[in-house]
Amino acid sequence: MILSKLSAWFSNLTRTNRFLLNLVLIFFIAWLDWITPHEFNMRLFYLIPISLSVWYEKEIKTGIFFSILSTSLTYYTDMSQNSFNLHGFYLIWELLMLCGFYIIFVVIVHKINKARVTLQQSEKKFRNLFDNSEVGMFRTRLDGSEILDFNEKYLRILNYTRDEIKGKPSANMWADKSERDMMVKTLIAEGHVTDLEFDLLNKQGEVRRCITSLQLYRDTGILEGSILDITDRKRGEETQLKITERLSLACRAGGIGIWELDIVNNNLIWDDQMFNLYGITPDKFSGTYEAWRAGVHPEDLQKSEKELQMSIRGEKDFDTEFRIVWPDGTIHTIRALAFLQRDASGQPINLIGTNYDITKFKLAEEELQQSNQKWKAIILAS
C-alpha cells in the first residue's frame, strides 16, 4: 500500500522534479557512503535513483547519466577513505566494471519498459478494434457452457445487455441444436469453421439467420469467432428470387427472351427463351457478342450493329427490328429493346434487353398489304 502510494506520487511529479529528486537521492546516498564504515558497501543503494529514472522516464539517456554519476561518486568516496589501497589500473578496471553493470541494468529495464508499453498499446489497439467492429466478435467455450467475451455488435445482434449475456450458455443461442453439433464436429476435426450459416435465437425468441467463422484453441477449449446477421439479406434474396421467377414465367408465357451484354468483357448472357428464339441450343452458343452477330441476317447486320453502337454511345435508345437466320435456314424477325447501364464515371458497362419473335405479325402485315393492293387494283380497274 505504501509503495503504491509512493509510486503514484512519484509518477505525478513533473519530469524536472523527478530529475532533481533523483539527484538529491544520489548525493544523499553518497553522503551515507562517506560516513559509514568502509566494510558497509553502499553501492547497491545507487540502484534506487537509477531504477526510478529508467522506470518513470522511459528514457535510456537519463538512466545512463545517473549511472555514471553514481559510479563517479562511489569512487570519489573510495579514494578519499582508502587511497593507499587503490592504484590507477585497479581504479580504471573497477570503474569500468561497475559503470558497465549500471549501464547494462539501465538497458535491461529500459527494454522491459519499452516491451511493456508496446504490449499495452497493442492490447489497447486490439481492444478498440474488437469493441468497434461492425461484425459481432465473441469468445465462448466449445462445450457451450459460457459466453466469455463479446463486443457491442454481438449484443445488438442478440438484443441482450452486457449483464444479461455475460456467462450465459452459448449453446442456448442456437435455434437448431443439430447445426451446432455439426459445427462442433468440424471444429474438433479441423480446428476452425469458415462462413457457417445457422439459425440463432435472440432475446425475444426471434430466429435470425447468421453466418459465423470460428477458431478453436484446443489446449483451452475456447472458441474465438465472428458473427454477422444476414437475415435481412436472406429475405431480400428470397424476395428477389420470387420476383425473378415470376418475371421469367411471364417472359416464357409471352415468348420474350432476356439478354445481357457485358460491354467491358465482351460477355453475352442469354436466358433459356433466347435460345428458343434463335433456334440453337446452349452448347452451340459461345457467350460472346460475335455469337449474336452470327445469327443476324446479313442484310440487316450493318443496320443493327450501327443502332447498337449508337445506343452504347448514348445517342439513342436501342429499339429496333432485324431478321435472324436459324440453322435450318428459316428466317425470323426479332424485335429488340435494351437499356444501358453506366458506372460511377459515366462509362457504359452493360446492356440489358429483351427479344421477342414478331415473325407472325410481319407475315400478317405483309398479307394485309398485299390484300390492300389487290383490292386497290380491282377498284381502279372497275
C-alpha positions in Angstrom: 0.0 0.0 0.0 2.8 2.4 1.0 4.9 1.5 -2.1 1.9 2.0 -4.4 1.2 5.4 -2.9 4.8 6.5 -3.2 4.9 5.2 -6.8 1.7 7.2 -7.7 3.2 10.3 -6.0 6.5 10.0 -7.8 4.8 9.4 -11.2 2.7 12.6 -10.8 5.7 14.8 -10.3 6.9 16.8 -13.3 9.9 15.4 -15.2 12.2 18.2 -13.9 11.2 17.5 -10.3 11.8 13.8 -10.7 15.2 14.5 -12.1 16.1 16.8 -9.2 14.8 14.3 -6.7 17.0 11.6 -8.2 20.0 13.9 -7.9 19.2 14.5 -4.2 18.9 10.8 -3.6 22.2 10.1 -5.3 24.1 12.7 -3.2 22.3 11.6 -0.1 23.5 8.0 -0.7 27.0 9.3 -1.5 27.0 11.2 1.9 25.8 8.0 3.7 28.6 6.1 1.9 31.1 8.7 3.1 30.1 8.5 6.8 29.6 4.7 7.0 32.4 2.3 7.6 34.1 1.0 4.5 33.0 -2.5 5.2 29.4 -1.4 4.7 29.1 -1.2 0.9 26.5 1.3 -0.3 26.9 0.8 -4.0 23.7 -1.2 -4.4 21.7 1.7 -3.0 22.6 3.7 -6.0 20.3 1.5 -8.0 17.3 3.2 -6.4 17.5 6.5 -8.2 18.8 4.8 -11.4 15.7 2.4 -11.3 13.4 5.3 -10.7 14.8 7.3 -13.6 14.6 4.5 -16.0 11.2 3.2 -14.9 9.4 6.5 -15.0 11.3 8.5 -17.6 11.3 5.6 -20.1 14.5 7.1 -21.5 17.9 5.4 -21.5 19.9 8.6 -21.6 18.7 9.7 -18.2 19.4 6.4 -16.6 23.0 6.3 -18.1 23.6 9.8 -16.7 22.6 8.7 -13.2 24.7 5.5 -13.6 27.9 7.4 -14.4 27.2 10.0 -11.7 26.6 7.3 -9.1 29.8 5.4 -10.1 31.9 8.6 -10.0 30.6 9.5 -6.5 31.4 5.9 -5.3 35.0 6.2 -6.4 35.4 9.6 -5.0 34.3 8.2 -1.6 36.6 5.2 -2.0 39.6 7.2 -3.0 39.1 9.6 -0.1 38.8 6.8 2.5 41.2 4.2 1.1 43.6 6.0 -1.3 46.5 4.0 0.0 44.8 0.7 -1.2 43.8 1.9 -4.6 46.1 2.0 -7.7 45.5 3.5 -11.1 44.9 0.3 -13.1 42.7 -1.1 -10.4 40.6 2.1 -10.2 40.1 2.1 -14.0 39.2 -1.6 -14.1 36.7 -1.5 -11.3 35.2 1.8 -12.5 34.6 0.2 -16.0 33.1 -2.9 -14.3 30.7 -1.0 -12.1 29.7 1.6 -14.7 29.1 -1.3 -17.2 27.0 -3.0 -14.6 24.8 0.1 -14.1 24.5 0.7 -17.8 23.5 -2.9 -18.5 20.9 -2.6 -15.8 19.6 0.6 -17.4 19.4 -1.1 -20.8 17.5 -4.1 -19.5 15.0 -2.1 -17.5 14.5 0.2 -20.5 13.8 -2.7 -22.8 11.4 -4.2 -20.3 9.5 -0.9 -20.1 9.6 -0.5 -23.9 8.2 -4.0 -24.4 5.6 -3.4 -21.7 4.4 -0.1 -23.4 4.4 -1.8 -26.8 2.3 -4.7 -25.5 -0.1 -2.3 -23.8 -0.5 -0.3 -26.9 -1.1 -3.4 -29.0 -3.7 -4.7 -26.5 -5.4 -1.3 -26.5 -5.5 -1.2 -30.3 -6.8 -4.8 -30.5 -9.5 -4.0 -27.9 -10.6 -0.9 -29.8 -10.9 -2.9 -33.0 -12.7 -5.7 -31.1 -15.2 -3.3 -29.5 -15.9 -1.1 -32.5 -16.1 -3.8 -35.2 -19.2 -3.8 -37.4 -19.1 -7.6 -37.1 -20.1 -9.4 -33.9 -17.0 -10.7 -32.1 -17.1 -13.2 -29.2 -15.2 -15.8 -27.1 -17.0 -18.9 -25.8 -16.3 -22.4 -24.6 -16.5 -25.4 -27.0 -19.0 -27.2 -24.7 -21.3 -24.2 -25.0 -21.4 -23.6 -21.2 -20.4 -20.0 -21.1 -20.0 -16.8 -23.2 -16.7 -15.3 -22.1 -16.3 -12.1 -24.0 -18.1 -10.1 -26.7 -18.4 -6.7 -28.4 -21.3 -4.3 -28.8 -22.2 -5.6 -32.2 -22.7 -9.0 -30.8 -25.0 -7.6 -28.2 -27.1 -5.8 -30.8 -27.5 -8.9 -32.9 -28.9 -10.8 -29.8 -30.7 -7.8 -28.3 -29.2 -8.6 -24.9 -27.5 -6.2 -22.4 -23.9 -6.9 -21.3 -25.1 -8.0 -17.8 -27.7 -10.3 -19.2 -25.5 -12.2 -21.5 -22.2 -12.4 -19.5 -21.7 -16.1 -18.5 -24.9 -17.2 -20.3 -24.6 -20.7 -22.1 -23.8 -20.1 -25.7 -25.5 -23.4 -26.7 -28.9 -21.8 -25.8 -28.5 -19.3 -28.6 -28.7 -22.0 -31.4 -32.2 -22.5 -32.7 -31.3 -25.8 -34.3 -29.1 -27.8 -32.0 -28.2 -30.2 -34.8 -26.4 -27.3 -36.6 -24.3 -26.7 -33.5 -23.5 -30.4 -33.3 -22.2 -30.3 -36.9 -20.2 -27.2 -36.1 -18.5 -28.9 -33.0 -17.6 -31.9 -35.1 -16.0 -29.7 -37.7 -14.1 -27.8 -35.1 -12.8 -30.9 -33.4 -11.7 -32.4 -36.8 -10.2 -29.2 -38.4 -9.8 -26.7 -35.7 -11.8 -24.0 -37.5 -15.0 -23.2 -39.3 -15.5 -20.6 -42.0 -18.7 -19.0 -43.2 -21.1 -21.3 -41.5 -24.8 -20.3 -41.8 -27.1 -21.1 -38.9 -30.3 -20.0 -37.2 -29.7 -18.0 -33.9 -32.3 -17.1 -31.2 -32.2 -13.6 -29.9 -33.6 -12.4 -26.6 -37.2 -12.1 -28.0 -37.1 -15.7 -29.3 -36.9 -14.5 -32.9 -34.9 -16.6 -35.3 -32.2 -14.7 -37.0 -30.2 -16.2 -39.9 -26.5 -15.6 -39.2 -23.1 -16.5 -40.6 -20.1 -17.3 -38.4 -16.4 -18.1 -38.6 -14.7 -19.8 -35.6 -11.2 -20.8 -34.4 -10.7 -23.5 -31.7 -7.9 -23.3 -29.2 -7.6 -27.0 -28.3 -5.4 -26.5 -25.2 -8.1 -24.3 -23.5 -11.3 -25.5 -25.3 -12.1 -21.8 -26.1 -13.6 -20.6 -29.3 -13.0 -17.2 -30.8 -15.1 -16.1 -33.7 -17.1 -13.5 -35.6 -20.8 -13.4 -36.4 -22.9 -11.4 -38.9 -26.7 -11.2 -39.1 -27.7 -11.9 -42.7 -31.5 -12.2 -42.0 -32.4 -9.1 -44.0 -30.1 -10.0 -46.8 -31.6 -13.5 -47.0 -35.1 -12.1 -47.0 -34.1 -9.7 -49.8 -32.6 -12.6 -51.8 -35.8 -14.6 -51.3 -37.9 -11.7 -52.5 -35.7 -11.1 -55.5 -35.8 -14.8 -56.4 -39.6 -14.7 -56.3 -39.7 -11.6 -58.5 -37.2 -13.2 -60.9 -39.2 -16.4 -61.1 -42.5 -14.5 -61.8 -40.7 -12.4 -64.4 -39.2 -15.5 -66.0 -42.6 -17.1 -66.1 -44.2 -14.1 -67.7 -41.4 -13.9 -70.3 -41.8 -17.5 -71.2 -45.5 -17.2 -71.5 -45.1 -14.2 -73.7 -42.2 -15.7 -75.7 -39.8 -12.9 -74.5 -36.1 -13.6 -74.2 -33.8 -11.7 -71.9 -30.2 -11.0 -72.6 -27.3 -9.0 -71.0 -24.2 -7.8 -72.8 -21.1 -7.1 -70.6 -19.5 -4.4 -72.8 -16.2 -4.3 -70.9 -15.5 -8.0 -71.0 -17.5 -8.9 -74.2 -19.6 -11.4 -72.4 -23.1 -12.1 -73.6 -25.7 -13.9 -71.4 -28.9 -15.4 -72.6 -31.8 -16.9 -70.8 -33.4 -20.2 -72.0 -36.0 -18.3 -74.1 -33.3 -16.6 -76.1 -32.0 -20.0 -77.4 -35.6 -20.9 -78.4 -35.9 -17.6 -80.3 -32.6 -18.1 -82.2 -33.2 -21.8 -82.8 -30.0 -23.0 -81.2 -29.0 -25.0 -78.1 -26.8 -23.6 -75.2 -23.9 -25.9 -76.3 -23.8 -24.1 -79.7 -23.6 -20.7 -78.0 -20.1 -19.2 -77.3 -21.4 -16.5 -75.0 -19.9 -13.5 -76.9 -21.1 -10.6 -79.0 -19.9 -12.4 -82.1 -22.3 -15.3 -81.3 -25.2 -12.9 -81.8 -23.8 -11.4 -85.0 -23.5 -14.9 -86.5 -27.3 -15.3 -86.2 -28.3 -12.0 -87.7 -29.4 -11.8 -91.4 -26.5 -10.5 -93.5 -28.8 -7.7 -95.0 -29.8 -6.5 -91.5 -26.4 -6.8 -89.7 -24.9 -3.4 -90.6 -28.1 -1.5 -89.5 -28.5 -3.5 -86.3 -24.8 -3.0 -85.3 -25.0 0.7 -86.0 -28.0 1.1 -83.8 -26.4 -0.9 -81.0 -23.3 1.3 -81.1 -25.4 4.4 -81.1 -27.1 3.1 -78.0 -23.8 2.4 -76.3 -22.6 6.0 -77.1 -25.9 7.3 -75.6 -27.1 8.8 -78.9 -30.4 6.8 -78.9 -32.3 4.0 -77.2 -31.8 0.5 -78.6 -35.2 -0.1 -80.1 -35.0 -1.9 -83.4 -36.2 -4.8 -85.6 -34.0 -7.3 -87.5 -34.1 -10.6 -89.2 -32.3 -13.7 -88.0 -31.4 -16.9 -89.8 -31.9 -20.2 -88.0 -29.6 -23.1 -88.5 -32.3 -24.8 -90.6 -32.3 -21.8 -93.0 -35.7 -20.4 -91.9 -35.9 -16.6 -91.4 -37.5 -15.0 -88.4 -38.0 -11.3 -87.4 -37.0 -10.1 -84.0 -38.0 -7.0 -82.1 -35.2 -5.9 -79.7 -35.3 -3.4 -76.8 -32.5 -2.6 -74.3 -31.4 0.0 -71.7 -27.8 1.0 -71.0 -26.1 0.8 -67.6 -23.1 3.1 -66.7 -20.5 3.1 -63.9 -19.9 5.9 -61.5 -17.7 7.7 -64.0 -20.3 7.6 -66.7 -18.7 4.8 -68.8 -21.1 2.2 -70.4 -20.7 -1.2 -68.8 -23.8 -3.2 -69.5 -26.7 -3.5 -72.0 -29.8 -5.4 -70.7 -32.5 -6.1 -73.1 -35.3 -8.3 -74.5 -36.0 -10.1 -77.8 -39.3 -11.4 -79.0 -40.3 -13.0 -82.2 -42.6 -10.8 -84.4 -42.4 -13.1 -87.5 -46.2 -13.8 -87.4 -47.0 -10.1 -87.1 -44.7 -9.3 -90.0 -46.3 -12.0 -92.2 -49.8 -10.8 -91.3 -48.7 -7.3 -92.1 -47.4 -8.3 -95.5 -50.6 -10.3 -96.3 -52.6 -7.3 -95.3 -50.6 -5.0 -97.5 -50.9 -7.5 -100.4 -54.7 -7.7 -99.8 -55.0 -3.9 -99.8 -53.0 -3.6 -103.0 -55.2 -6.3 -104.7 -58.4 -4.6 -103.7 -57.0 -1.2 -104.8 -56.1 -2.6 -108.2 -59.7 -4.1 -108.6 -61.3 -0.8 -107.6 -59.1 1.1 -110.1 -59.8 -1.4 -112.9 -63.6 -1.1 -112.4 
